[in-house]
């Protein structure tokens, strides 16, 4: 696929946002807007690992096999695109994953591999792979520990946690499988900023982009251009 024909992701995400604004009450929308502003205000976007940094190595369970996937083994085969996503409950994340599903043959033609990483359990990721026919591995980053190493991990504010509960998104259960009646630990709430990194076979980051606003994602054309 020529770079000029690579589909743009942001218009798809903007359509989700427009539909949400039509259907959701203003006071609920305000909670999301305030949460995004608070997260941006922490300076988290300035703390992500930049281009030229050494990428952290990892060994994480695969959604299908449950077996550990090691970054060193992947990089031995070619450059690696790492996509951090929040979970299958996030329509923006699902749209991004589906876009990469369609572009995966193009990425492989360029000699690269792709893994998508989230704090959701292997069981949740298995559901994601099957439901959306994904062609690349989904890995479990328990407690967003690897996301922290890349500088993109965070804990949603108390207000945002209450909002997720109000719309029946049980993040502690999705991330740990723990009983909903038990008090959730901070680690159970941990999430990554939606982020994409390209790591060369030398382990050096060639592309890095993350946004505090979950409605904004890197464009695939920019990611592919970094390979």
C-alpha positions as CSV (number, residue, x, y, z in Angstrom):
1,X,0.0,0.0,0.0
2,X,1.3,3.4,-1.0
3,X,1.7,5.9,1.8
4,X,-0.7,8.2,0.0
5,X,-3.5,5.6,0.2
6,X,-3.1,4.7,3.9
7,X,-6.4,5.6,5.6
8,X,-6.5,8.3,8.1
9,X,-7.5,7.3,11.7
10,X,-8.5,10.6,13.2
11,X,-11.7,11.2,11.1
12,X,-13.0,7.9,12.4
13,X,-12.3,8.9,16.0
14,X,-13.8,12.3,15.4
15,X,-17.0,10.6,14.3
16,X,-17.2,8.7,17.5
17,X,-16.7,11.9,19.5
18,X,-19.5,13.6,17.4
19,X,-21.9,10.8,18.0
20,X,-21.1,10.8,21.7
21,X,-21.8,14.5,22.0
22,X,-25.2,14.0,20.4
23,X,-26.2,11.1,22.7
24,X,-24.6,11.8,26.1
25,X,-25.8,14.3,28.6
26,X,-23.8,17.5,28.9
27,X,-23.0,16.9,32.6
28,X,-21.5,13.5,31.8
29,X,-19.5,14.9,28.9
30,X,-18.1,17.6,31.3
31,X,-16.7,14.8,33.5
32,X,-14.6,13.5,30.6
33,X,-13.5,17.0,29.5
34,X,-12.4,17.8,33.1
35,X,-10.5,14.5,33.4
36,X,-8.7,15.1,30.1
37,X,-7.7,18.6,31.2
38,X,-6.5,17.3,34.6
39,X,-4.4,14.6,33.1
40,X,-2.9,17.0,30.6
41,X,-2.1,19.4,33.5
42,X,0.0,16.7,35.1
43,X,2.6,17.1,32.3
44,X,2.4,13.4,31.5
45,X,2.8,14.0,27.7
46,X,6.2,15.5,28.4
47,X,7.3,12.4,30.3
48,X,6.9,9.8,27.6
49,X,10.1,8.2,26.3
50,X,11.3,10.3,23.4
51,X,12.8,9.3,20.1
52,X,16.4,8.3,20.5
53,X,15.8,6.6,23.9
54,X,16.5,3.0,24.6
55,X,13.2,1.1,24.7
56,X,12.5,-1.0,27.9
57,X,12.7,-4.7,27.3
58,X,9.7,-6.8,28.2
59,X,8.2,-10.3,28.5
60,X,4.4,-10.3,28.6
61,X,1.7,-12.9,28.3
62,X,0.0,-13.4,25.0
63,X,-3.8,-13.3,24.9
64,X,-4.2,-16.5,22.9
65,X,-1.5,-18.8,24.2
66,X,-0.9,-17.2,27.6
67,X,2.8,-17.8,26.9
68,X,5.3,-14.9,27.4
69,X,6.2,-12.9,24.4
70,X,9.7,-11.3,24.6
71,X,10.6,-8.1,23.0
72,X,14.1,-9.4,22.2
73,X,12.6,-12.2,20.2
74,X,10.4,-9.8,18.2
75,X,13.2,-7.3,17.5
76,X,15.3,-10.2,16.2
77,X,12.8,-10.4,13.4
78,X,12.4,-6.7,12.5
79,X,11.4,-3.3,13.8
80,X,8.6,-3.3,16.3
81,X,5.5,-1.1,16.5
82,X,4.1,-1.0,20.1
83,X,0.6,0.2,20.6
84,X,-0.6,0.9,24.1
85,X,-4.4,0.8,24.4
86,X,-6.8,1.2,27.4
87,X,-9.0,-1.8,26.8
88,X,-11.8,-3.4,24.8
89,X,-14.3,-1.2,26.6
90,X,-12.9,1.9,24.8
91,X,-14.5,2.4,21.3
92,X,-11.6,4.7,20.3
93,X,-9.1,1.9,21.1
94,X,-11.1,-0.7,19.2
95,X,-11.3,1.6,16.2
96,X,-7.6,2.1,16.3
97,X,-6.9,-1.7,16.6
98,X,-9.2,-2.4,13.7
99,X,-7.4,0.1,11.6
100,X,-4.1,-1.6,12.3
101,X,-5.7,-4.9,11.5
102,X,-6.4,-3.7,8.0
103,X,-2.9,-2.2,7.7
104,X,-1.1,-5.2,9.2
105,X,-0.2,-6.7,5.8
106,X,1.4,-3.4,4.8
107,X,3.4,-3.3,8.0
108,X,4.6,-6.9,7.5
109,X,5.6,-6.1,3.9
110,X,7.9,-3.5,5.4
111,X,9.5,-6.1,7.6
112,X,8.0,-4.9,10.9
113,X,5.9,-6.5,13.6
114,X,3.1,-5.0,15.8
115,X,2.0,-5.8,19.3
116,X,-0.9,-4.2,21.2
117,X,-0.5,-3.9,24.9
118,X,-3.0,-3.1,27.6
119,X,-3.6,-3.8,31.3
120,X,-6.7,-5.9,30.6
121,X,-6.4,-9.6,31.5
122,X,-5.5,-12.3,29.0
123,X,-9.2,-13.4,29.0
124,X,-10.3,-9.9,28.0
125,X,-7.7,-9.7,25.3
126,X,-8.7,-13.1,24.0
127,X,-12.2,-11.7,23.6
128,X,-10.8,-8.7,21.8
129,X,-8.8,-10.8,19.4
130,X,-11.7,-13.1,18.6
131,X,-14.4,-10.4,18.3
132,X,-12.4,-8.1,16.1
133,X,-10.4,-10.7,14.1
134,X,-7.0,-9.1,15.0
135,X,-4.0,-10.5,13.3
136,X,-1.3,-9.4,15.8
137,X,-0.6,-10.3,19.4
138,X,-2.3,-8.6,22.3
139,X,-0.2,-8.7,25.5
140,X,-1.2,-8.3,29.1
141,X,0.7,-5.5,30.9
142,X,-0.5,-6.2,34.5
143,X,-0.9,-3.0,36.5
144,X,0.4,-1.0,33.5
145,X,3.9,-1.7,34.7
146,X,5.5,-1.6,31.2
147,X,3.4,1.5,30.4
148,X,5.0,3.2,33.4
149,X,8.4,2.4,32.0
150,X,7.5,4.1,28.7
151,X,6.2,7.0,30.7
152,X,2.5,6.6,29.7
153,X,1.0,4.9,32.8
154,X,-1.5,6.7,35.1
155,X,-4.3,6.3,37.5
156,X,-7.7,7.8,36.6
157,X,-8.9,10.5,39.0
158,X,-11.5,9.6,41.7
159,X,-14.2,11.5,39.7
160,X,-13.3,9.5,36.6
161,X,-13.4,6.2,38.5
162,X,-16.9,7.1,39.7
163,X,-17.9,8.0,36.1
164,X,-16.7,4.6,34.8
165,X,-18.7,2.9,37.5
166,X,-21.8,4.9,36.6
167,X,-21.6,3.7,32.9
168,X,-20.9,0.1,34.1
169,X,-17.3,0.0,32.9
170,X,-15.7,-2.1,35.7
171,X,-12.0,-1.4,35.1
172,X,-10.7,-3.2,38.2
173,X,-12.5,-6.4,37.0
174,X,-11.4,-6.0,33.4
175,X,-7.8,-5.5,34.5
176,X,-7.6,-8.1,37.2
177,X,-10.7,-10.3,37.1
178,X,-11.1,-9.7,40.8
179,X,-14.5,-9.9,42.5
180,X,-16.4,-6.6,42.1
181,X,-17.3,-6.6,45.8
182,X,-13.7,-6.4,46.9
183,X,-12.0,-2.9,47.3
184,X,-10.1,-2.1,44.1
185,X,-6.3,-1.5,44.5
186,X,-4.6,1.4,42.8
187,X,-2.9,-1.1,40.5
188,X,-6.3,-2.4,39.3
189,X,-7.2,1.1,38.1
190,X,-4.0,1.7,36.2
191,X,-4.3,2.6,32.5
192,X,-1.9,3.7,29.8
193,X,-2.3,6.8,27.7
194,X,-3.1,5.7,24.2
195,X,0.4,5.6,22.7
196,X,2.4,4.3,19.8
197,X,6.1,3.7,19.7
198,X,8.3,2.3,16.9
199,X,11.4,0.5,18.1
200,X,14.3,-0.3,15.7
201,X,16.1,-3.6,15.8
202,X,18.9,-1.8,17.8
203,X,16.3,-1.2,20.6
204,X,16.2,2.6,20.0
205,X,12.9,4.4,19.8
206,X,12.3,5.8,16.3
207,X,8.8,7.2,16.8
208,X,6.9,8.1,20.0
209,X,3.5,9.7,20.3
210,X,1.0,9.7,23.2
211,X,-1.9,12.0,24.1
212,X,-3.6,12.8,27.4
213,X,-6.8,13.2,25.3
214,X,-7.9,9.6,24.6
215,X,-9.8,10.9,21.5
216,X,-6.6,11.7,19.7
217,X,-4.3,9.0,18.3
218,X,-1.1,8.9,16.1
219,X,-1.8,8.6,12.4
220,X,-0.8,5.2,10.9
221,X,0.9,6.9,8.0
222,X,3.3,8.7,10.4
223,X,4.0,5.4,12.2
224,X,4.7,3.5,9.0
225,X,7.0,6.3,7.8
226,X,9.2,5.7,10.8
227,X,10.0,2.1,9.9
